[in-house]
Amino acid sequence: MINITERALAELKRLKNSRPNQEENRYLRITLVRGGCLDYIYDLRFEARVKESDVTLAHPGGITIVTDGDSYPYVEGVTIDYLEDLMGGSFQFKSITMARQCTCGLSFCLENRTEVTEKS
């Protein structure tokens, strides 16, 4: 299960509905990729299609989430929040698989150092 706070859910719905072609925004893809201040970041994007190898998760808030098999162990159980400050807004992630998180709230190291696919 992926936990999405009310603030994050409201922002995801706002972003999804602000895009011109709703058919292209049917699914929220969450992928673990190399990058950021530390080792990894979560990449969020709306997509029109699900790949055959994807894991699909229906969230009670009306968002259908998809992820690839490599990312799934690190996406499962994550909590997504949305925070705003003087610099703007950003999604924040919390997960038990994070060994250490950068103060930016986006980048982190994994407890399990299994290699994850590079961002394309």
C-alpha positions as CSV (number, residue, x, y, z in Angstrom):
1,M,0.0,0.0,0.0
2,I,1.1,3.5,-0.8
3,N,0.1,6.2,1.7
4,I,-0.8,9.6,0.3
5,T,-1.6,12.4,2.7
6,E,-4.7,14.6,2.0
7,R,-2.3,17.5,1.0
8,A,-0.4,15.3,-1.5
9,L,-3.7,13.8,-2.9
10,A,-5.1,17.3,-3.4
11,E,-2.0,18.4,-5.2
12,L,-1.8,15.3,-7.4
13,K,-5.4,15.7,-8.4
14,R,-4.8,19.4,-9.1
15,L,-1.8,18.6,-11.3
16,K,-3.7,15.8,-13.1
17,N,-6.7,18.0,-13.8
18,S,-4.6,21.0,-15.0
19,R,-3.2,19.0,-17.9
20,P,-5.1,19.4,-21.2
21,N,-5.4,15.8,-22.3
22,Q,-6.9,13.7,-19.5
23,E,-6.4,10.5,-21.3
24,E,-2.6,11.0,-21.2
25,N,-2.8,11.4,-17.4
26,R,-4.7,8.3,-16.4
27,Y,-1.9,6.7,-14.3
28,L,0.6,8.1,-11.8
29,R,3.9,6.4,-12.3
30,I,6.3,6.3,-9.3
31,T,9.8,5.1,-10.1
32,L,12.9,4.9,-8.0
33,V,15.8,6.4,-10.0
34,R,19.4,7.4,-9.3
35,G,19.9,11.0,-8.7
36,G,19.6,13.9,-6.3
37,C,21.9,14.9,-3.4
38,L,22.3,11.3,-2.2
39,D,21.8,8.1,-4.1
40,Y,18.1,8.0,-5.2
41,I,15.0,10.0,-5.7
42,Y,11.4,9.1,-6.5
43,D,10.3,10.2,-10.0
44,L,6.5,11.0,-10.3
45,R,4.8,11.5,-13.7
46,F,1.4,11.0,-15.2
47,E,1.2,8.5,-18.1
48,A,-1.4,7.2,-20.5
49,R,-0.4,3.5,-20.6
50,V,0.5,0.7,-18.3
51,K,3.3,-1.7,-19.4
52,E,2.6,-5.4,-19.2
53,S,5.4,-5.8,-16.6
54,D,4.1,-2.9,-14.4
55,V,2.6,-3.4,-10.9
56,T,-0.7,-1.4,-10.6
57,L,-2.0,-0.2,-7.3
58,A,-5.4,1.5,-6.9
59,H,-5.4,4.2,-4.2
60,P,-8.6,4.9,-2.3
61,G,-8.3,8.6,-3.2
62,G,-9.0,7.9,-6.8
63,I,-5.4,7.8,-8.1
64,T,-4.2,4.7,-10.0
65,I,-0.5,4.2,-9.3
66,V,1.8,2.2,-11.5
67,T,5.5,1.2,-10.9
68,D,8.0,-1.1,-12.5
69,G,9.1,-4.3,-10.9
70,D,12.5,-3.0,-9.9
71,S,11.0,0.0,-8.1
72,Y,8.1,-1.8,-6.5
73,P,9.9,-3.0,-3.3
74,Y,10.9,0.6,-2.6
75,V,7.6,2.1,-3.6
76,E,5.4,-0.3,-1.5
77,G,4.8,1.3,1.9
78,V,6.0,4.7,1.0
79,T,4.2,7.8,2.4
80,I,3.9,10.7,0.1
81,D,3.2,14.2,1.5
82,Y,3.1,17.6,-0.1
83,L,4.6,20.6,1.7
84,E,4.7,24.3,0.8
85,D,7.2,26.9,2.1
86,L,8.6,30.2,1.0
87,M,10.5,28.4,-1.8
88,G,7.4,26.8,-3.3
89,G,5.9,23.3,-2.9
90,S,7.3,19.8,-3.2
91,F,6.3,16.2,-2.7
92,Q,8.1,14.6,0.3
93,F,8.6,10.9,0.8
94,K,9.0,8.7,3.8
95,S,9.8,5.0,3.7
96,I,11.4,2.3,5.9
97,T,13.7,1.4,3.1
98,M,15.4,4.8,3.5
99,A,18.6,4.5,5.5
100,R,19.3,8.3,5.4
101,Q,17.5,11.2,3.8
102,C,18.9,14.5,2.6
103,T,17.6,17.7,4.3
104,C,16.0,18.6,0.9
105,G,13.5,15.9,1.6
106,L,13.8,14.4,-1.9
107,S,17.0,12.4,-2.1
108,F,18.0,9.4,0.0
109,C,20.2,6.3,0.5
110,L,18.7,2.8,0.7
111,E,19.3,0.3,3.5
112,N,19.5,-2.4,0.9
113,R,22.1,-1.3,-1.7
114,T,20.5,-3.3,-4.6
115,E,21.1,-1.5,-7.9
116,V,18.1,0.1,-9.5
117,T,17.7,1.0,-13.1
118,E,19.2,4.3,-14.2
119,K,16.8,7.1,-15.1
120,S,16.3,7.3,-18.9
